[in-house]
Amino acid sequence: EGEEGGRRKRRPDRREKTLGELLVERLGEEPETVAEVWDEIREQNLEVTAAMLTQLLHACTSLGSDGFHTAVDIIEAEECTFQLGARQSGLCSLLQLCTGPMGEDEAWDAD
């Protein structure tokens, strides 16, 4: 099994998750810890990917209206290294959180 014409099929190598990716995974279970997770990312000067930024912004919705300001502060942070295109992706996520079709617990009123 797993052989075709005498050759073994190789599974693509999976890379290990970065510390930043592991930190934001916590937000799936504990979104209210977004400020703590963000502080850790900044203190460690970890590179922020677009996927990480999206997770951070979604977690900000758990903070209610204060979360919007937290989300903007995260996108504007200058003390972190953002992967190419991450901020732009984050702005799109932020707009979607304000205007897109989501559950009431995961969106802000844009008014």
C-alpha positions in Angstrom: 0.0 0.0 0.0 1.3 3.5 -0.8 3.3 2.3 -3.8 2.6 3.1 -7.4 4.8 1.4 -10.0 7.4 0.4 -7.4 7.7 3.9 -6.0 6.5 4.9 -2.6 4.3 8.0 -2.3 5.9 10.5 -0.1 3.9 12.6 2.3 4.7 16.3 2.2 6.9 17.3 5.1 5.0 19.3 7.7 6.9 22.1 9.3 6.7 22.7 13.0 4.6 25.6 14.1 6.3 28.7 15.2 6.0 30.1 18.8 3.7 32.8 17.5 1.4 30.3 15.8 1.2 28.2 19.0 0.4 31.3 21.0 -2.5 32.4 18.8 -3.9 28.8 18.9 -4.8 29.5 22.5 -7.2 32.2 21.3 -9.5 29.5 19.9 -10.4 28.4 23.4 -9.7 31.6 25.3 -10.3 34.6 23.0 -10.4 36.9 26.0 -6.7 36.4 26.5 -5.9 38.3 23.3 -4.1 41.2 25.1 -1.9 38.8 26.9 -1.1 36.8 23.8 -0.4 40.0 21.9 1.9 41.3 24.6 3.9 38.0 24.5 4.2 38.3 20.7 5.5 41.8 21.0 7.9 41.1 23.9 9.4 38.1 22.0 9.5 40.2 18.8 7.9 37.3 16.9 7.0 37.6 13.2 3.3 38.0 12.6 1.8 36.1 9.7 -1.5 37.0 8.0 -3.2 33.9 9.5 -2.0 34.9 13.0 -3.2 38.5 12.6 -6.6 37.2 11.5 -6.9 35.0 14.6 -5.8 37.9 16.8 -8.5 40.2 15.3 -11.2 37.6 15.6 -10.3 37.2 19.3 -10.6 41.0 19.7 -14.3 40.7 19.1 -14.6 39.0 22.5 -13.7 42.3 24.1 -16.8 44.0 22.8 -16.5 47.6 21.5 -13.1 48.0 23.2 -11.9 45.1 21.0 -12.1 47.3 17.9 -9.6 49.7 19.3 -7.4 46.8 20.3 -7.6 45.4 16.8 -6.6 48.7 15.3 -3.6 49.0 17.7 -2.5 45.5 16.7 -2.6 46.3 13.0 -0.7 49.6 13.6 2.0 48.2 15.9 5.4 49.2 14.8 7.4 47.2 17.3 6.6 43.9 15.5 7.7 42.3 12.3 4.7 41.6 10.0 5.1 39.2 7.1 4.7 40.7 3.7 1.1 41.4 3.1 0.0 40.6 6.7 -1.1 44.1 7.5 -3.1 44.4 4.3 -4.8 41.1 5.0 -5.5 42.3 8.6 -7.2 45.4 7.3 -9.4 43.2 5.1 -10.2 41.0 8.1 -11.0 44.1 10.2 -13.4 45.4 7.6 -15.1 42.0 7.4 -15.5 42.0 11.1 -17.2 45.3 11.0 -19.4 44.6 8.0 -19.4 41.0 7.0 -22.0 38.3 7.7 -21.0 36.7 11.0 -22.5 35.6 14.2 -23.5 38.4 16.6 -20.7 37.2 18.9 -18.1 37.7 16.3 -18.7 41.1 14.7 -18.7 44.8 15.6 -21.4 47.3 14.7 -19.8 49.6 12.1 -22.0 52.5 13.1 
